[in-house]
Amino acid sequence: MQTTALYKALGLAFGALLVTACASKGDMEEGAGSSMTATEQQANEAADDAATRGVETASLSGEALQAEANAAQAKLMEMTVFYFDFDQTTIKSDSKAALSAHAAYLAANKSARVVLEGHADERGTVEYNLALGERRAMAVRRYLLANGAAAGQLEVVSFGEERPAMMGHDDNSWSKNRRVEVKYQSR
């Protein structure tokens, strides 16, 4: 959805550029005191040339935009660990773009499979933390499903407090242990 908005915005900007490039130059008579420098004339000629080649320029821009969008999606796909607040299962807003990129990838690649591993910090009982890890992984699963992934592509596993990312008994360690890891089984 963000890619579509980007394409629309760039399309509007490109259209405005074309309209500006094709705009009338006024009612100046030839040789009537024109004070245009050679650089300005070259710029005008280049703009006119670009306007006549508008279709070619648009297709090159589209290819460049697609390459840029693919690079942005690849960057977001590198993010595979999503953190949660204490005793919460709500997905943080800074995680949503990366999760949307994962969902788009899964929607486009039906053979891809993912395991969503839910984790909790050491506070609470073993049973409670297993359930909390599962609820966190299920929250990520619901988000991916809502954004295009298929149910058959997603598996949920909870490790609770059993596999900490950081050993320690402080806020920094606990914050790194409250997470869901997205692990691709096949791409």
N, C-alpha and C positions, 0 to 999 in steps of 0.2 A: 504494500500500500504506500509506503514511503517512496519507493522507486517511482510509482506512478505520479505522485505529487512532484517529484523532482523532474520527471520528464515534462510535465505540464508547465512548470515554472520555467524550465529552460526553453521550451517551445515558445512560450509567450515572449521571453526575452529575445529569442532569435527572430521572431516575427516583428517585434518592435525595431530591431536592428535593420531588418530588411525594409520596413516602411520608411525608416529614417534615411537609409541609403538611397531609396528610390524617390525621395521627396524632391519637389521642384526647386530649382536653384534661383528662382526669381525671374524678373523681366529685364535682366541685363542684356544690353546689345553687345554684339561681338566687338571687342576692341574699345569699348566705351569706358575707359578709365579703370579697367580691371586691375586690382592691386594684388592678385593672387600670386603667391610665390610658387616656385617650381615644386616645392614640397607639398603645398596644398593641392596643386594640380595633380600630382602623383597620387595623393591620398584620395581625391575625388575619382580619379580614373580607377583606382583599385576598388573603391566602393561600388562603382558602376559595374566593373567586371564581376565582382562578387555577387551583385544583384542578378546579373544575367546567368551566373552559374549557381543560382540559389538551390537548385535541386541537388547538385553535387555536394555543396557545402552542407546541406541538411543531412544527407546520408552519412557524410564523414562525422558530423557532430553526433548523430545517433549512434554510430559505432563507438566513438569516444565516450559518449555517455554510458553506453552499455558496458564498456570495459571498466569505466570508473565505478559503476554500480556493482559489477562483479567483484572488483577489488574491495569495495566497502563491505560486501557480504562476506567475502573470505576473511576479512579482518574481524568481523563480528563472530564468525564461526569459530575463531580461535578461542573465544571465551566459552569455556565449558564448565565452569564452576560458578554457581549462583548462591549467594549468601542470604541468610535470613536473620531477622532480629530475634532476640530472646523469646522463646516460647511462642513464636509466630510462624504462620504458614503463608503469609501474604508475600507475593512476589514484589520485589522492590522495583521502582520505576526505572532505575538505571540498568536493570537486567532485561527489560522488555524488548529492547531493540535487538539484542543478541538472540534472545529466545525466538523472536519473530524471524530472524535469519535462519535459525535451525529449522523452524517450522516450514519456511519456504523451501529450504533444501530438501526436507523430507517429502514435501508435496511434489516436488519436481523429480525426486528419485525414489520411486515406490519400492525399490528393492533394499533401500537403506533401513537398517534396524538400530535402535538405540536402547540402552539400559539407563534408566534414571535412578541413581543411587542416592537415597536420602540419608542424611546424617544429623546427629544432634550433639550438643556438648555433654559433658559428664554430669551435669546437675540433673537431678531427678532419678527416678527408678529406671532400671534396665527396661522394664516393660513399657513405661511411659515414653522413654526415648526412642524405642523401636517404633511405637505408634506415631510419635512426632515426626520421625524421619520418613515414615510412610506418607503421612499427611503432606509433608513438604514435597515429596516426589510426586504425589498425586496432584498437587497444585500446579507443578510444572507440566505434568501430563495434560491436565485440562487446558492450560494455556496453549500448548502445542497443538492439541486437537482443535481448539477454537480458531487457530491460525493456519490450518491446512494439513497438518499431519494426520495420518490414518492410525486408528487404534491398533492395528496389527503390527505397526512399526515400533510401538513403544512397550517397554517392559519396566515395571516398577520393582525396586528392591530397597529394603530399609536395613541399614546397618546400625541405626541408633547411635550409641556412643562407642561402639566397638572398634571403629577405624578412625581415630582422630587424625586430622591433618597436622595438628600441632600439639605437642605434649606441653602441659602446663596447667596451672590452676589460677589463671588470671583472665581478665576481660579480653585481652588480645588473642590468647589461645582459644578461648571459648567462641569468639566471633568467627574465627577461621574454621571451627568445627561445625558450626550451624550452617549446613550447605546441602545443595543437591549437585551431583556431578553428572554431566551428560556424557556418556561413553558410547561411541559408535561401535557396533559389532560388525557391521558391514556397510560399505559406502557404495 
